[in-house]
Amino acid sequence: MPSPRRERDKDKTPSRLYEPSYSQRPEPTTKKKQPSLFLRATAFFSKIAPSFGKNAKFSQEQEEAFSFLEWGTNPRDFRSAYFGIMLSMLAATVVLVGASYLALFDQNPENPFFIAIAGIMLLASVIVPFVYSNYPKSAASREKLLALAYVPEIVNYLTMSLRLTPNLEKAVEFAASHGQGKIAEELKGIVWDLQLGRYDSVEEALDELAYKWGPYNEDFKQALMLIRASILEADVKKREDLLVKANADVLEGAREKMDVYARNLQQPTVYLYYFGILLPLLLAIILPIGGAFANLALAKAEYLFIAYNIFLPLLIFAFGSFIVASRPPTYVPPDVPEDQPGLPPRGTFKLGSAVIPAKTLGALAFLLLVSLGFLTDQGWVQNQINSLTGAPQGEGLVISGTLGAVPDFLDDASRKEAVAALPHFTLFDGNALGLGPLVLIPQGTFIGQFTIFGLLIGFCIFLSLWLLGKYLERKRVQDEIRSMETEFQDALYVLASRLGENKPIEEALRSSVQFLPKSKIGKTVFKRILENITMLGLTLEAAVFDKTFGVMKDLPSRTIRSGLQFMIDAVQLGVNVAAKSLISLSMQLRNAQKTDQALRSLLADVTTMLNTMSMFVAPIVLGVVSALQRIIVNSLSQQTGAESALPQLEGTGAGGFSGLTKIFSQSDALKANADPATFVIIMGVYVIQVVAILTYFNSQIEDTNNNLHTYVSIAKALPVAIILYCAVVFFSAGFISGITG
């Protein structure tokens, strides 16, 4: 029994090659589209302050943006919503700040977290309405960037159809069914509007489309004019020249715009370096020095946490988002699902032939590193205690009363200084009673620099293994599919060449497989199609798209899927027509690949700089900053007249760094500043944040909208960066101690 598809297509002629299949035709829809979040927000907030919208008018840019996006919003509602959002944010600020003042911070307006919440909310009250007012313009600009990727494809589909049949309406139908993006959606709308009689001709509709896109993509406008002119040209040679020129112009225009984008990216990348690396260095110098002069504790741990772990990451992320938003997409990567056949169990990855459970291995690595760091600190501080007090190796020490347990060879002042320099707890202060303090020097509970390093490195390794377990194997499959897509253009050419010899599709597939013995497309796609046809008796379409046996069942590639669908439609109209069509498609895929490679080459300097900055420059510079903070604090302590710490106790203070508690004895402001250990923790967290953010933006610039590439890149960068940071902190601290000791 003939299939419905064959019955439907048996009356096709070459002039109807590019008529979309039944499943591809743009169908009228009676279901109203769900309004976007912007339109829903406009409708909601405009009711809060409707009086602000009286006599409102769009600016020229706003009017063009709303018209281009086809958002049915009037100036009154837009203005009212703007002020409604502002008033709502101010009201939320008053409520949140008031509640935090009364409930969370004990009515202390000087609490740094209260100040941070108040500042962030006030800033949001200005930024959110501003973002709302500029969103239409940004959305229109985003569509302009997307057009850089889709315009060459749309124009090529139009010219492919016109080369066989100079019928503009059929060409529009074909481009609408095979293209993607906003332009393809608008072409589908044109097809439907022509059927409804809203346009007198397809030429009128295309002219309107050309002038609508003109302000955003002049090359597309000119290409549509050339395509329209080719229809009026009676000479076949001249008509072909016009179509070739239309294709060449949009490709050249896209490459010129990408060159401009790549050159414009150089300066923002330098700003990222300033914000992410040099600004933390300046803050580490300015805050303690400025606090010393003003007698203010500007370098308190709370302030540093807000500056380094909240404000700076938000600033870098916002600026990086602005950079990535202007990146023109040139390629849509295949989306590999989590249940893709051939993947190992979820949450695992392959290491050779072994399957590694990512979370379990990450948790074990975290516990092991923290434990090693903790034990190293205990051994280190015990050696310091023993060398100072003369106590036997391996014993703890309790100093009580008038420090009598300290060896007699130390005088009273030295004993007090020794206790102050060691990590200790004062259990009882008996000075008022003339008894002296009861002091405990603990053994086995010291949190030092190696414990901090273990926490930082262990966390990064755990996060890295978790990301690798979730995304690495999918990324490997994606890379294989992308390699197949690269081969696909050559395989299509070989197949078209065999069809051009008047061979039937089965014979053409067999010859192509033999001609491409090492090609994955030949072995996994063409060969399987041939086997489905010859062994299972499936039709060509079923051999490709059958839900059980089809070759596309487990191959998530839009490029290969659309190419095979194109092949099926073309073969039904004869092998000669199919040969010409597939050669044109192969040329289109090659042009798209060249465009993507050209942009990658233009961006190579920027991406290399960002990669080096995130993995090496940032951790090295920030590690030196952590050591530099110790020099600054020591210098300030000497300026305030504080007694210097004992040289032999270097490294025995808080966190395993210099015994700096005594240094701040002459200044209450300096006393409140963060000690070196706390600063190292804050900077370590910042290193993790800035490396993740910079790697994220670098991977998005390299391969837009490819989350698999992004997360795998972060997983590989984090352990390298944090290990480098900890090593720089450790060796810089030793070097500085040797200089200042």
N, C-alpha and C positions, 0 to 999 in steps of 0.2 A: 504494500500500500504506500503510495507516495506520501512523503511528509508534507505537512502544511506549508513548510518553508518553500519546498520545491513547487507546490501548487501556486503559491503566491508569486514566485519569481519566474515562472516559466515563460511569462510574456515579456520579460525584460529585453531591452535592446541596448546597444552600446550607448545610445544617447541618454539612457537612464542608469548608467553605471553608478553615478554618485547620488542616486536617490537612496536615502537611509533605509535600513531594514525596519521592519515593523516595530521592533523593540527600541529602535534608535530615534524614531520620528518624534519631533516635539509635539507633545499632546497638550490640548487645552486643559487647564486646571481650574476647577471650581472652588478648591480649597484656598482660603485666604492665607497668605504667608504670615507667619508670626512676626510681629514688629520686632525690630532690633532693640537691644538694651538701651541704646541712645534714644530711640523714639519713645520707649516706655518711660524712661527717666524724664524726658521732656513733658510727656503727658501728665506725669505725677507731680513734678515739682512746679510746673506752671500754675497749678491750682493753689500753691502756697502764697505766691505774691503776684496775683493777676494784674494788679494796678500798675506794676512796673513795666508792663508790656504795651502800654498805650502809645500810639503813634510811632511804634518801633519800625525800623526799616533794615533790610539786609544791606551790608556792604556789597560791593561788586564781587569780591572774592567769595563771600558767603553765598551769594545768589548763584554763582557759577558752580560752587561745590554742591549745594543742595540740588540744583538742576541735574548735575552730572550723576549724582548718587540716586536720584529719583526718590528723595525723601520728602514726603508731603508735610513739611513743617512750615508754618507761617511765622513771620518775624515777631508777632506778638507773643506767641507761645515760647519761642526761642529765648527772647529777652526775659520773659517772666520766669522761665525755668532757671536761667542763669542766676537771677537774684534769689529765687527760691532755694537753690542749692547753697548759695552763700549764707543766707539766713539760717538754714538748717545746720550747716557746719558750725556757725557761731553759737547756735543754741546747744549743739552737742558739746562744743568746747566748754561752755559755761557749766553744763551739767557734769561732764567728766572731770574737769579740773576741780570743781567744787566738791564732788564726791571723794576724789582722791585726797584732797586737802583735809577733809574732815575724817575720813575713815582709814586711809592707808598711811598717811605721813604725819599723823599726830599734830596737825595744824602747824607744821614747820615749813614755811615758804622757802627756806634755804636748802631743803633737801634736794640733792641733784636730780633724783629721779622725778620728783614733782616738777622741777624746772624743765626737765626734758619733756615730760608729758604736756605741760602747758605750751612749751615752744613748738612742739610737733603739731599739736592741735591748731594753734594759731596759724602756723605755716600752711597746714592742710586747708584751712578756711579760705586761704588765698589761692592755693595751687589748684584745688579740685575745681572751682568754678572756671579758672583759667583754662584748664585741660578740657573741660566741657565745651567752652566757647570755641576752642581751636580744633576740636575733634573732627568736625565735618571737613575742614581743610586738610587735616592729616589723613583722613580716610580716602579722600579723593586723590591725594598724592600717593598713597599706598597702591591704589588701583593703577595709577600711572606707572609705578615701578613694576607691578605684575605684568603690565602690558609689554614691557621689554622682553619678557620670556615668551608671551603668548602671541604677540603680533607676527613674528616671522612664521610661526606655525600656521596661524589662520590664513595669512596671505598665501602661503605655499599650498594649502588645501584649495583655496579659491583658484589659483593658477593651474593646479593639477587637473581640476575638473574642466576648466576652460580650454586646456590644450587638446582634450579629446572632443569636447562638444562646447561650442561657444554659446552656452545657455547660462545666463547669469543667475536665474532663479535656481537652477539645479546646483550651480556652484555654491550658492548661499546655503542651500539645504545640506550639502555635503560638509561644508566647513562647520556648520552649526552642529552636526551630529558627531563629528570627529574631533572638534576643537575643545578647548577648555578655557576656563576663566570667564571674566565678565563680558568680554567681546563675544565669545561663543554663546553665552546666555542671551545677549542682545540679538545675535543673528537668529537664534531660535524664536525670539519674540517677533522678529521681522517676518519669518516664515508664517507664523500664526496670524500676524496682522495683515499680511497679504491675502490670506484665505478669508479673513473677515472683511476685507475691502477697505481697511483703514488707509492704505496707500494705493495710489493709482498704478504704480509700477514699482518693480524692485529697484530700478535706478533711483527713484525718488527716496526710497528708504535708505539706500546706501549713501546717498548724498547727505541725508540727515545724520547718519551714523558718522560719516567722515568729519563733518563740521562739529559734531558733539565731541569727538576725540581729538580734534585739531589742537586745542590749547594744551593738551596733555601729551600728545604724541603726533608730531607733525609728519613723521615718516609714514605712519599708518594712513593718515589723511591723503598724502600724495600717492601712496600705493593704491588706495581705492580709486583715486582718479585715473591712474594708469590702467587699472583693470577695467574701469568703465570705458575708457578710450579704446581698449583692445576690442571690445564688442562692436564698436562703430567702424573698426578697421576691416576692410574687405580683403586686403592682401594677407595671406597666411604668414608670410615671412615677417612682415611688419607687426602683425599681431603677436607673434612669438617673441619678437624683440621687446615689445611693451611688457609682456608678462615676465620676461627675464629681468628687465629693468626694475619692475615692481618688487621682485624677490631680492634682487641685489641691493636696492635702496634700503629696505627695512633691515637687512642684515648689517649693512654698513652703519646705519643709524644706531642700531643697538650696540654695536661695538664701540662707536664713538662715545655713547653715553656711559658705557661701562668704563671706558678709559678715564672719563671725567670723574666718575665715582671713585675709581681707584686712586686718582691723584688727590681728590678731596679728602680721602681717608687718612692721609699721612699726618696732618696736623691734629685731628682728634686723637689719634693714637699716642702722640706726644703728650697730649693733655691727660690721657689715662695714666701715663707714666708719672706725670706731676702729681695727680690726685692720689694715686694708689701707692706710690713709693716715696717721692720726695716730700710730700706733705706730712706723712707720719714722721719722717726724719726731723722736719722743722718743728713739729709739735713736741717731740721728745726733748728738744733743746729749749724751746720758748717757754713751755709751761712751767718747768721747775725754776728757770731763771726769772721769769716774770713774777712768779709767786714769791721768790726770795726778795725781790725789790719791793713788791707791794705788800709783803708780809701776808700773803694769801696762799692757801693750800690749793693751787690750781692743778697740781699733779696728783690729787687724791685718786685712789683706785676707782671710785665711782665715776669721776669725771673722765678718767682715761677710758674706762669701759664704754661710756656713752660716746666718746669721740671716736675711738678706734673700732669698736665692735657694733655700733649702731649707725652713727652719722656717716662716717667715711664709706662703709659698705653700701649704704643707701645712695650716697652721692655717686659712687663709681657705677653702681647698677643702673641708676637713672641715666647717666651720661652714656654708658655702654649701650643701653636700649635705644637711645637716640641714634647712635652710630649704626647699629644693626638694622634699624627700621628703614634706613636708606639704601640697604643692599638689594640690588635687583636680582630676583631669583632667575636662574637660568636652567635649573634642572629640578625635577620632582623625584626624590629618591623613593625606591620601593619601600612600602611599609610592611615589615615582616611581623606577623602576629605571634603572640606568645605560644600558641598551640601549633605552630608550623611543624609539619612532620620532619623528623630527622634531628630535632633539637633534643638535647639531654633533658632530664627532669628539671622542672622549674626551680630556680634558685641554685643551680649548679653550673659548672663550666668544665670543659675538657682540658686536661693538661697531659698531652700525649694521649695515651690510651686510658688514663685514669679519669674518673668523674669526681670533681671536687665539690663538696657541699660548701657553698660560699659563706653563709652566715655562721655555720658551726666553726669553720676554719678561722673566720674573722674574729669570732668571740674568743676562741682559744689564743689567737695571736695577741688580742687586746689584754687578756688576763696575764699571759706570759710576760709581755713587755712591761706592764705595770708592776708585776711581781718582781721582775729582775731589777727594775729601777728602784723599787722600794727597798729591796734587800741590799742593793749597792749603797744606797744612802745610809742604811743602818750600819753597815760595816765601816763606811767612811766616817760617820760622826763618832762611832765608838773609838776608832783610831785617833781622832782628834782629841777626844776626852782623855784617852790613855796617855797620849803624848804630852798633854798639858798638865795632868794631875799626877802622873806617875803611877796610876792604878794598874794592876795586873791586866794582861790582855784578856778580853772576853767578859769583863765584869762591868756592871753598871756602877753608878756613883750617886749617892745621896749626900748632899751638903746641908748641914743643919746648924742651928744656933749661930755662932759667930764665924761660920765658914771653917770650922775646925777640921773638917774632913779633907780640906785641901792640903796637899803636902806642905811641910814646914819650911821647905826651901823658898816658898813664895811669901813675900811680906803681905800685910793686911790689904794694902791698896791693890797689889797685883792679884790677890785672891778675889777681891770684889770685881776687878776688871775681867778676870777669867770667867767668873760666873756670868757676868753681863754679856760676854761675847759668845757663850755657849747657848744652845737652845735649852730653855729651862722653864719651869713653872714656879712661881712663888706661892707656896702653900699657906704661909702665915707670916705676916709682917709684924715682928715683935720689937721693932725699934722704939716704939713709944714706951714700951715696958722695960727697955734696956736689955732685951733678950736677943736681939738680932733676928734676921729673917730665917724662915724655914724654907729651903729651896730644894726642888727636885729636878735633877738632870735626867730626863727619861731615856730609856734604852728600848729600841724597837718600835718607837712611834714617831720617828722623825720623817717629815715630808720634805725632801730636798729636791735638788735640780734634776737628779736622775729619775725620780718619781714623776716629776713634771714632764720630762722628755718622754718617759714611758707612756704617760697619759696621751700626750699629743700624737706621738707616732702610732700608738695602739689604736687610737680613734680613727686616724687617717687610713690605716691598713684595714680596719674593720669596714669603714665606709667604702674603700676601694674594692674590697672583695665582694661586698654586697652589691655594688653597682656592676661589677664584672659578672657576678652570678645572674643578674637580671638581664643584662644587655649584651654581654660579649658574644655569646653564641649566635644571637640574632644578628649582631653586626657582621659576623663571619658569613652568615647566609646572605645578608644584604650585599656584601662585597662580591660574593659569587654571582648573585643576580645582576649586579651592575656590570660585572665582567661579561656576562651573557648578553646584556643589552648593547655593550660595545661591539660584540661579535655579530649582533643581529643585523646591523646595516650591511655588512659584507655578505652574510648568509642570504639576505633578501636579494642582493644583486646577483649572486650565483643562481638562486632559484628563478629570478626573472630571466636570466640568460638561458636557462634550460627551457623555460616556457616559450621563450622567443624562438626556439628550435622546433616549435609545434609539438612538443611532447605533452601528454596529459599530466595532470597534477601529480598523480601517483608516481609516474616515471621521473618527473622533474624532482620530486622529493628524494627518490632513490639515488638519482645522479648527484644531487646536492650532498647527501650524506656521504657518498663515496668520495666526492671532491673535497669534503671538509672532515677528514677522519679524526682530527684532534680538536675540532670545535665543539664546545659544550652545547651550542645551539643545534648543531648537527646530530650529536649523540643523544641529547635529552629532549629535544623538541621535535625536530623534523623526523627523526627515527621513530619516536613514539607515535606521531601522527600517522606515519606510514603503517606501523604495526596495527594501530586501531582500525585503519581502513581495510587492510588486507586480511588480518586475522580475526577481528571482531565484527567485520562487516558494517562498521559505522560510516555515516556520511562524513564529509569533510568538516562540516560545522560541529557535528557531535564528537568527532575525533579531537577537536580542539576544546570545546566548551562543555562536554558532557560532565555532569556533576560527580559521576563515579569514575569514569575512565578517561575523561578529557585531560589533555596535556596541561591545560591552564588550572587544573584543580588545585595544585599545590605550588603554583608559580605566581607570586604576588607582584607582577610587573605590569604597570599600565602601558609602558612602551611596547612590550611584546604582545600584550593582549590586543591593543588597538591595531598593531601591525598585522596580526593574524586575522583579526576581523576584517581588515581592509583586504587581505589576500582572499578570504572566502568570498566577499562580495565581488571582487574583480574576476576571480576564476569562473564564476557563473556566467560571465559575459564573453568568455572565450580566452584562449591562452595568449593571443597577441595583445588584446587589451590589458590582460593581467600583467604581461611582461612590461608594457610601457608604464603602467601604474606603479608596479613594485619598484621599478628603477627610480621613478620620481620620489617615492617614499624613502628609498635608500638614500637619495641625495638630501632629502629633508633631514633625516636623522643624522647624517654626517655634518650638515650645517649646524644643527643644534649642538652636536658634540664639540665642534670647533668653537662655537660661541662660548660654551661653558669652559673649555680649556683656555680660551683667550682671557676670560675674566680671572681664572685661577692664576694664570701667569702674571697678570697685572697686579693681583693682590698678594703675590708670593712674598714681596718684601715686607708688607704689613703683617701678614700672618706669621712669618718667621720672627719678626720683632716681638709680636705679642707672645708667641710661644716661648721665646727666650726670656722675656720679661717675667712671665708668670712662673716658669719652672726654675729659673736660676737667679735672675737679677733681684726679684722681689724677696725671696728667702735670704739671700746673701746680705742685701742692704738692710733688711729689717732685723736680721740677726746681729749685724754690727750696731744697729740702733739700740738693741737691747743691752749690749755691752757698753755702748756709749753713755747710756743713761746712768750707769754706775759711776763713770768718771765725773759726770756733771754733779751728781749728788755728793760725791766725795769733795769736789772742788767747792761746792756751796757750803758744805759743813766746815771746811777749813776757813772760809771767809767769815763764818759766824763764830769762830773761836772755839769750836767743839774739839774735844780731845780726840785724837786719832785712835782707831782701833789697833789692837796689838798686831804687828806684822805676822807673827806666827799663827794667828787665828784667822787668817784670810780664808774666806770660804766657809766659815762655820756659823754664819748668822742665819737669818730667816731664809728658808728655802735653799740652804746650801750655798748662798752667795755671801758677800762680805757681811761681817757683823755690824750692820749699819744702825742698829737701834740707838747706840750711844752718840752717833754722829749728829742726830737731830736734837740733842739734849738742850741746846741753847736757843732753839726756835720752835715755837708751837706750830707755825705754819709748815716748816720743813718736816716736823714730826709727823704731821698728818698725811704727807705725801706717800705714794705707793712705794713699797720696798722693791728692790730689784727682782725678787722672786715673783711677786704679783705682776710686775711689769712684763716679765718674760711670759707668764701665762696669758696676759692680755694680748701681747704681740703674737704669741703662738696661735691664738684663736684668730687674730686678724690675718695672719699668714694663710690659714686655712680658708678664710672667707675670700681674701683677695685673689688667691690662686684659683679657687673655684669660679669666681666671677670672671676673671680675665680669660681663663680657659674656656668658659662657656661662650663668651663673645668671640673669641678667636675661632672656635669650632663652628659657630653660626656664620661667621664671615667666610670660612672655608667652604662650608656646605650648609646652606640655608635650610631650615626646617627639618634637619636630620637629627632627631633626638638621640638615635642610637650612637651616632658619631660623637655627639656632644657628651653624653654620659660616660662613654668609654674613654674619651679624652680626659675627662675630669678624674676618672678612676686611675688612670695612668700617671697623671701629673701630681696628685696630692701626696702620695708617699714620698716621691722624689723630693718635692719641695720642702716638706716638713722635716725629713731627715737632714737635708742640707741646712735648714734653719737651725736645728738643734746642734749640729756639728759646728756651725759658725759661732753660735752663742757660747758653746763650751770652750772652743779654742781661743775665741776672742777674749773671754773672761780670764783664761789663764795667761794670755799675752799681756792684757791690761794689768792684771795683778802683778806680773813680773816687773812691769814698768813703774807702777805706782807703789809697789811694796818696798 
